[in-house]
Each structure stands twice: as structure tokens, then as C-alpha cells.
């Protein structure tokens, strides 16, 4: 398999043969298998939030933040669902991972599961593009091997959703058997589903899973593990990022104009060797150019409104 | 343009059926407060009948039932139930009146009339829409014995009819942007003195501003006592919020659908002002406010168990751009 050729195809949003996807997924699994649940990453590094199949915006993300050839990246998950190019976005990241293994860390999001992708579009996208669900199955196998978190320079904890009442130390995360479909409850589920909020203590989440946690929980976790920051994604932020709890937690969101209708900007967070934080804000690729030609080549996208 | 507006009815209907299939509806408010029965059966009968009257609409329903996202099911549920609750509340308050009237402007495939006809024997319902929409609805109702019975349509009406007129239920073609047609329809079918509920559910948003304001004035002037219930999108404040302008562009591009007043009646106050005309008390809330305030925590738990809702923030953005407005007037005994 010629990686660079596949990368070129993917960047154009063009069809990749099933056979190629199979090989890509196999190789990725072999690579991911040896990663710890929580991987260690050095600075400088750029932290990226949800992508959700918005391939053209993912390409903008790389352009605006230095590119994989020059920079290191952590993706906080939710590569797939909602957008029209879940497969291409996910495979592009896998290709980069195979091509530049030290430059990209991929963390599992709550959408990287069989159950959620059946509801939120990735499964349908594959059946539409391939006429069967094989490629979806290959990708789901890879999902099961994705890391649950990352630690930057022993001071920033990266995770998709947030904290869990079952987890007080990183070692407890390391002990999870992650190679499975995300369970409906427990530590692994919470890491992918929880949200920070203005709450006194662990509270019920308005989503179907995970918990709400507040400043107290964040402060305790940071103190106990000697960290300065929790970097997470999972929640749409209109301004692209949002720091909370006196800077102890940040939400990074990297899907501009989410679902092609929310009107938000996106951000990535670059942490340099001095541990300084720099946010890069970027906007969505327009659907059409000035003369009305489609930039995002979609067949009549389904815009969901109440009509 | 009229065709693209007409087709939005298929969206509304298929979303409603999706929410029913997924178990969002009927809910307790509809069953207990509104007294609905056989709600799911009624809708499924209509969907099945469409199979032989409109393959296009039926195909849309099938596709939507398969793929509607939870956020769409939530919004459809909230829109439907909140309207049902206000209609029920108004009719209940006026239960002692000899006669009650409902005027459903741009009714499309709305079936709620059958439920209120059954519960309020003194209630008459007149529904109007484009002639092709009305013809399809008549044909579809006639196709199903259950619906013929529910709507008390009777066997006398031919299924090729262009209008349906029975003692308590009428389905009429009427271009609601033409005031001569509206005026005639009102004078033939309505008593100006009976308390009347007027419903526009995603209808005013497709009309030119002068047409909708004429319609509001004509109808409000005709009835001495009424309640106007309107559900519509609002564009939000430009510069601060670009949901509306993106919506306008998306719908224009993908559906050739125009919403001429989306950005002018762009917030609840601006939307309500067109109904107030100095004397009418108006209540208006966004669907997000309705969800937060009016949906009980038990009901929220029930909804949550139906499907994983992955994005509360997205739900909030969507629902904050739709409103339900309720304007009541009484010229005999002003509030």
C-alpha cells in the first residue's frame, strides 16, 4: 500500500478501495495495540478537539497550525459522525499516524463506537459509499484500540470528555482493559462522556451517559496527579475554546460551523516548550466559492431543520 | 417557490412519524392533558395510506424514520406537544361556549384535528392549504377506513375531491396570501363570535412580510375572540449570532426554500410585536425555554432513555431559534 497516494486521494475526498481501507485498519491496529491507555507526549504539541467528519475543515486545521510535516498533534476524538466525510477524515488521520507515528496521538471519543456511529451517520455514510458495511466494521475494530488519554510533559491531561468518579489517579486509567466497545457506565465510559459544569459535586449528566463534574473535582484531580490542566473536547463551544475553573480545564472544539449549521468558529491549542498556551481560531470552509461553484462537493446535503 | 414550501409538509410529517416510531410520542401530556387516543395508530394509518397516494411522501417518511437524528426527534416532539398543550388549554377554558372553532392555516398533513373533534363535540375544524396539498390529504384520508372514521369524513365524499366539507370538519384549498380568498373562506365557514383557535405551524415564515401581516390583520379583525398559536424559526441577531443567516443560505441552496422574514422577526420580541397591535396579550417562548421550564424532570428522563442525545449544546442552539407564540384577544371583554 502506498501511503502517500492514499493520503492524496483522501485529501481530495475521493474513493478509497475497500481493500486499501482494510490494510490501513490492520496496520493501524498493530500500531495502536502497543500504545498505553494513556500515552506520553512532548511539547511543542497542538491539541485538537472534535472533527466530526468535516474533512475540509480538518485540512484547514492542519494548514493553520503548521501541518503534520512540521508539528506534533493530539486529537481528542470524535473523528466521525455528523459530517459528510467521516471516513476520509478518520483514514487521513490513520495514514498520518502510520506515516509519522511520533507526530500524532489519537484519543478515542464517545462517537468512536459501534452503537453511536449507527445513529449519528458514520454507518450510513459507509453503506452509501460502499454498498455494504465492511469498512464500518474495519474502522470500529480500530476504534477499540484507540488510547483513552494522553499526558503532555507530565502536566496536561488530555481526554475526550472528562473525569470519572471511579478515577482519581492516572494508574487507574492505565488499569482499564480498553480494547472493547465503550461500556454504558464505569470509568471508560465516563472519560469519554463526562462534562465540566458549575456543580458542587458529581451530578447526573443531561446526556445519556457520563457525569457532570465541577471545580472541586478538577482541583482534586489536578492536585493529586500534579497536573496543571485538563484539556478536553466533547462540547461545542461557539468561540472554539473555553477555559474554566480558573484555567484548570479547557474545552477545545475543532469543527467550525458544526453540522454545517451551528455558526461557530473552531480552535486548536498549541502548547510550547515553556508550557504557554496559544489558541489558533479558524472558520469553516465556505460551501461555495465566489462564483457559486461547490467547494465542498456534496450531493444535496441533508440540512436538518424543523420545517 | 410554492412547491418547495409545500414539500416542507413531508418533512414535518415524516419527522412526526419518526418521533412516534422512536417512542417520543404520544407522551403523557398528550394522553392525560389533551386526551389523545390511538395517536400512533392514527399516524401510522396515514403513513400507510400515503403509500398508495404519494410514493414520494411515503419514501421520505421511510428515510426519515431510519435516519432522523435525536436532536430532530427532540425538536419535533417539543414542537408538537407544546402546540397540542396550548390548543387543549384554550378549548378547555372555553368548554362552556356553545361553539368552538379551529382554523388551521397551512395545515399540511397535520392530524391533530381528529383528536380535538372527538374530545370537544361543539368544536368545528377548518383546515386550509394549497390545493394540491388539500387534494392529497383528502385522497389519503379516504384511503384509510380508520381515518375516515376518525375524521368522520363519511363515504359520500369522492376521493378525487378538491375540497372536503362535513358538518364539523372542512379541508379547503385556499391561498392564504390572497386576502380575497381568506375573507371568503372566513365568511363562509366561520362565525365571528365563537371562540376560535388559529394555528400557523411553520407557515408564516415562508410568507412575504406584507402577506403575513395582512393575513394576521384580516383574521384577527374577523374574530371577536381568539387565540393565535404560531410556531416558527427566528433568525437571531445578526452580527451576534449567524445561525439564521446560515439556515437561510442552506435552505435556499439545498431546497430552493425562502424564509423572507427570518432575519426581520428575528427574536421573540420582534416576532411577538406583529401580533400585539397594542391590545393583545402575547406569550412567546423559545423551544429551549419550553424544554427547560415546561418539560418535567421525569419526562426529561424518559426522553433521555429513548436515544443517546450526544449534543446538548447543539440542541440548545437549534431550539433557541424556534418559538411558540400564543396571542389571545377578546374584543367583547378585553383583557
Interface residues (C-beta under 8 A of the other chain):
Chain A: X81 X110 X111 X115 X116 X119 X120 X121 X124 X206 X207 X208 X209 X235 X236 X237 X257 X258 X259 X260 X261 X262 X263 X287 X288 X300 X301 X302 X303 X304 X305 X306 X307
Chain B: X8 X11 X12 X15 X67 X69 X70 X71 X72 X75 X76 X79 X202 X233 X241 X242 X243 X245 X246 X247 X249 X250 X251 X253 X254 X255 X257 X300 X304 X305 X307 X308 X309 X310 X311 X312 X313 X314 X317 X318 X322
